[in-house]
Amino acid sequence: MAGVLLVGVLLQTDNTNVKDNSVCQQAGIEECWMFTLDVSALEKMKVDDEIKFTDKDDFKVKLRQTPTLGASSNYQFHTTDGQEASLQVRTLPEGGVSIYGSAHTNQRIYSIESLGNGNNVLFWRKADYFNNMID
């Protein structure tokens, strides 16, 4: 059964300035921004449903399996160019969510980290950044 292309964007840019945050100062990061997660859209997704990943780029993610739900919920996706993406979402007692995850496209590696207090950042490096790293 074919999935549905959901209207909207999973990760919507928040214009809060985070360029001086230590998470955003890691080597190789090209761009870093805060975002809000469309929790409602995420929770409505069924296997094979697609949604645009972020409002900063054009790729979509397709839910590839039923999410693991609990204190921390895990979502696994395929990206439109055949790569992988995942989100781990934990609802905080005081409200908001703490999110960790990643998404890979042929050009970029996206990473998501929680800054605490329900604030989360999304940043990316070039897909070949970790090639040729020396231990």
C-alpha positions in Angstrom: 0.0 0.0 0.0 1.4 3.4 -1.0 2.0 6.0 1.6 0.7 9.5 1.7 2.7 12.7 1.0 2.0 14.8 4.1 1.6 18.5 3.8 4.1 20.6 5.8 7.6 20.3 7.1 8.9 18.1 9.9 11.6 20.5 11.1 10.6 24.2 10.8 13.4 26.8 11.2 13.4 29.0 14.3 15.3 32.2 13.7 17.0 32.2 17.1 20.7 33.0 16.7 22.8 29.9 17.7 26.0 30.5 15.8 27.9 31.1 19.0 26.6 28.0 20.7 29.4 25.4 21.3 27.4 22.7 19.5 27.3 24.8 16.4 31.1 25.5 16.6 32.1 21.8 15.9 34.6 21.3 13.1 33.2 21.0 9.6 29.7 22.4 10.4 28.5 24.4 7.4 25.2 25.7 8.8 23.4 25.4 12.2 20.0 26.5 13.3 17.3 26.0 15.9 14.0 24.4 14.8 10.6 23.4 16.0 9.4 19.8 15.4 5.9 19.3 14.0 5.1 16.7 16.6 1.5 16.3 15.3 2.6 15.5 11.8 5.3 13.1 13.1 2.8 11.2 15.3 0.3 10.9 12.4 2.8 9.3 10.1 2.3 5.7 9.0 4.7 3.4 7.3 5.6 4.7 3.8 4.2 8.2 4.4 6.5 11.0 3.3 7.1 14.6 4.5 9.6 17.3 3.8 12.4 17.0 6.3 13.3 20.6 6.8 12.3 24.0 5.4 15.9 24.6 4.5 16.2 21.9 1.9 14.0 20.0 -0.5 14.4 16.4 0.4 11.7 14.3 1.9 11.8 11.4 4.4 9.6 8.3 4.2 8.7 6.4 7.4 10.2 3.0 6.9 8.8 1.1 9.9 6.4 1.5 12.8 8.0 3.8 15.4 9.1 2.5 18.7 7.0 4.5 21.2 7.7 5.1 24.9 9.5 7.5 27.1 11.7 8.1 24.2 10.2 7.4 20.7 12.3 6.3 17.8 11.5 6.9 14.1 13.4 5.4 11.2 13.2 6.9 7.7 14.5 6.6 4.1 15.4 9.8 2.4 14.3 10.6 -1.1 17.8 9.8 -2.5 17.9 6.3 -0.8 19.8 7.2 2.3 18.7 6.9 6.0 17.4 9.2 8.6 16.3 8.7 12.3 14.9 10.7 15.1 14.8 10.0 18.8 12.2 12.1 20.5 11.6 12.4 24.2 8.8 14.5 25.7 10.1 16.6 28.6 8.2 16.8 31.9 8.1 20.6 31.7 6.9 20.6 28.1 8.8 20.6 24.8 10.8 17.8 23.4 14.4 16.7 23.4 15.5 15.4 20.0 18.6 13.6 18.7 18.9 12.2 15.2 20.5 12.3 11.8 19.7 12.3 8.1 22.0 11.5 5.2 21.6 12.7 1.6 24.1 12.3 -1.2 25.4 15.8 -0.5 25.0 16.3 3.3 25.0 14.7 6.7 22.5 16.3 9.0 22.7 16.0 12.8 20.2 17.0 15.4 21.2 17.6 19.0 19.3 18.8 22.1 20.6 22.0 23.8 18.4 21.3 26.8 15.1 23.0 28.0 13.3 21.8 24.9 15.7 23.7 22.5 17.2 21.6 19.6 19.5 22.4 16.8 20.0 21.0 13.3 23.3 21.3 11.6 25.0 19.8 8.5 28.4 18.9 7.2 29.3 17.9 3.6 28.7 14.2 3.0 32.4 13.5 2.5 33.5 15.4 5.6 34.4 12.2 7.6 36.2 10.6 4.7 40.0 10.3 5.2 39.8 11.1 8.9 42.9 9.9 10.8 42.7 8.4 14.3 
